[in-house]
Amino acid sequence: MDCFPLHKTRANKDPLFLTGVTFPSGHAASPETLVKLTVFDAKDKRRESSSFLGSATFSLSDLLGAKDERLTLSLRSSDGVCTARTVVVSRLKMGEMEEVDVDHITTDISTQKCPLVCESASHVCLDRETNPLSGPVFKNPVCKVYRFQTADSKWMLVREQMEECTLSLSVPKQLIGLYVQEDAVRVQDLKELGELSPHWDNLRKEVMNRYGGIINSYQETLTEMDKITGSFKPSCCKAQKSLEFIPINLHTQRMRVTCPRKTDAIYDIVTVGAPAAHFQGFKCGGLQRLLSRYEAEKKSFSTAYQCIYYSPEHTAKAQEVLSSMSLLQPLITALSEQLLLAAHEHSSSGLRDALKNLSDKTEQFVHTLKDELVKSALLALHAARPGFSSKNQKQPGHVRRGSDHNQSSPQTLPAGHSPATPVTESPKVCNNVEESKTNTTGEAGTVPLQQQDSIPHHKEYDEEEWDRVWASVAKCLNCVIAMVDKLQEEEKSKQESTPDKQLADVITSHNPDWREQLSPLVRHLQECVKEVVDKAKRAMTFVLLQEAACSVPQGFLLQTRRDVVFSQALAALVCGFIMKLYAAVQDKGFLQQLQLVGLVAQFESLLSTYSEEIGMLEDMEVGISDLRKVVFKMTEAKSEELIDLQPLVCGRRDHITVEVPLPCQVFQSLPEELRGGRPVHVYPALFNVGINEQQTIAERFGDISLQERINQKNFEILEAYYKLLSDKVPLECLPCFQNHSDIKELLETLGQNVVTKKRKNVEILWVAGAICRRLNGIRFTSCKSAKDRTSMSVTLEQCALLRDEHQLSKDFFTPALNCMRSRPTLGDIGQWEDPEAGSGTGHKPASRHFYPIALLLVSSHLLVVWLILSLVFLLAKYQ
């Protein structure tokens, strides 16, 4: 079987480098299994230069039968000659600590001793297959085990486990499918707008063609992604168009610490390349800059295209109205049918409950549509109809008004209604609705229409007609409520006046069918709701048409870029959420936090504010901010098969829901509210501090205002989350740490640091990470490719946790850090060097300039010369 190279310990205080032996899952280990160890002297770890020291072979039965389960084996050379070196093999399990003397790790030149933990990974694989909480989304684990000395001369066992996440591929594919479905629905809505004037009809065709192009492009991307067999995207593929929705180097990093007489501790970090549109490039900046410029230019576009300018808030409101109507209309229909069923069963309690739910949803429906945007959009839509003439082109007089009203209204009124017969005039509507004490709208829905003249232009058609239509929903509901009250009062009076012995006979023989009396009113309510939905849907679709028409083609390119960045950010978030949920599903305090407040997701970015990384940071800022529209729901899995435990992504761009299936036993242990489908909200917070040489240039000669603004804004988000959490959840539910720094003190320190003018103030990242862990949050670390800078940050954080929380000896801190960094933990070994820092593989990076930074920093004059030459180089490159 395969063997693993070992690094020699060089000094008495060096930590032990422990290596695990992996047994393939298809070959079960048995006492007869032979293990061959090959030992190398790693002379140059960076170049992986090593010399062969010897090899040894033993069986698992020899190890298990040895005293203290420890073998001392002599190494043999390649020709079978026994050398003077030995290797110590011991069996050590996580959770079982040995009291080892410091002298045990003393090495001698003549007899090299390389202690090795023979912890077979076969039992790890078996655990992953039998444990449904670790199998669905994580695969290909890579483990490293260390043994470090504590301050009290004890020994701790540290295990690093890095894994790939299958969600790198599955989440983007689901999200792209939702995008295709949403855009296809948008195209169908545009077709259903009806007849438009030639100008608007041409714009509609152009917008539909743009949507069609996006749909075709996304479908081609899905086809290419179906061909992928791996589970993650390496950094060398970050600029491939077919892979642009997939996050770069998405991995999970878990450190498990076992100390004597202490409970095991687990620390998780998700590492991922900065969510950014690498294929589209950063010549013009990233999303934050492009969106700001686009909004500033959209007003001039709207004038050129003869459109009404709608702000981003108006566009978001239109999407919200469409989304609310698509959710509320089916609910109102289902609740009204439930009301009829309760009436048919003659159930007074069921009737009351169904009526209450129906009233709540109908009130919410009416409140959603009582918006000035809907009214003004109906005006604009009517003006876009063929043959429309504005009011100043008409002759004054009541006759002309009525004539124009009759000509225009058939195009917008539903079939079966005419201006002479208002929608609300129906024999099914009761006569005393205006006097009903129950006003479901909570507003002046029954105020005389002449008092609602907020839009004088063309008031005779749009405003009055729309007011009558949506007010009819409230009137119909009032009629249903009045009828239910009447039926229950009649029932109550009959029960009081009838002897008990004759009550059953009277109910059976004399009571009229409640369903028969309620059915006409309920059906009319459903018809009114449908009519309102049809009108409002056309109005909001026309708003989105105008917004799309005045943004062609830039708006569609920005939407595509935003889709790409959000897809990468969402895949990382879902990975982190599932990792956190699986680790803390038995923690009642954590589940209470999920239920009442939600979860904070803290992203640590190491991007510089120089060159193209500014665009990456601008992309990342928007992508992380968009995660606020994501909610999670826990569902019960159909079975414990891996395919049934995969998370499902549903919704639309403005509201994404991720359903996380859990095995039956685990799901039943959740609080009742989470089992009932209560959504878990996410509070994303991004903190960035550039740390490389490019950041040095940016801080000396460039602009770091973007970084300062991001840190200040997200500090406020983190502070607001803590206030919300402290109001709703007892702080005793939060995890405890050896470092007893209060969260309030940490927030104060973070607040001071984000406003302090200090170069490369990495304390912002340290304090923000500490706050996140104390708030039970999810930790993410990112740089351009999630390799060099990310690895340095993760290993430093892990050693800091060992020092602060597990009393790692001060003498062991630097050796432990070097030991963790001795071999690449993130990304491929051949791609260990970050592209912008240069590589030993011989591939010349495109972003490398003429002279080394370190040499130029010696002289400020040379640095100025270098900047000029670099500028000339870049201008020549992009021309």
Secondary structure by P-SEA (a helix, b strand, c coil): cbbbbbbcccccccccbbbbbbccccccccccbbbbbbbbccccccccbbbbcccccccaaaaaaccccbbbbbbbccccccccbbbbbbbbccccccccccccccccccbbbbbbccccaaaaaaaaaacccccccccbbbbbbbbbbccccbbbbbbbbbbbbccccaaaaaaaaaaaaaaaaaaaaaaacccccaaaaaaaaaaaaaaaaaaaaaaaaaaaaaacccccccccccccccccccccbbbbbbbbbbcccccbbbbbbbbbccccccccccccccaaaaaaaaaaaaaaaaaaaccccccaaaaaaaaaaaaaaacaaaaaaaaaaaaaaaaaaccaaaaaaaaaaaaaaaaaaaaaaccaaaaaaaaaaaaacccccccccccccaaaaaaaaaacccccccccccccccccccccccccccccccccccccccccccccccccccccccaaaaaaaaaaaaaaaaaaaaaaaaaaaaaaaaaaaccccaaaaaaacccccccccaaaaaaaaaaaaaaaaaaaaaaaaaaaaaaaaaaaaaaaaaaaaaaaaaaaaaaaaaaaaaaaaaaccccaaaaaaaacbbbbbbbbbccccccaaaaaaaaaaaaaaacccbbbbbbbbccccccccbbbbbbcccbbbbbbbbcaaaaaacccccccbbbbbbbbbbbbbbccaaaaaaaacccaaaaaaaaaaaaaaaaaaaaaaaacccccccccccccccaaaaaaaaaaaaaccccccaaaaaaaaaaaaaabbbbbbbcccccaaaaaaaaaaaaaaaaacccccccaaaaaaaaaaccccccccccccccccccccccccccccccccccccccaaaaaaaaaaaaaaaaaaac
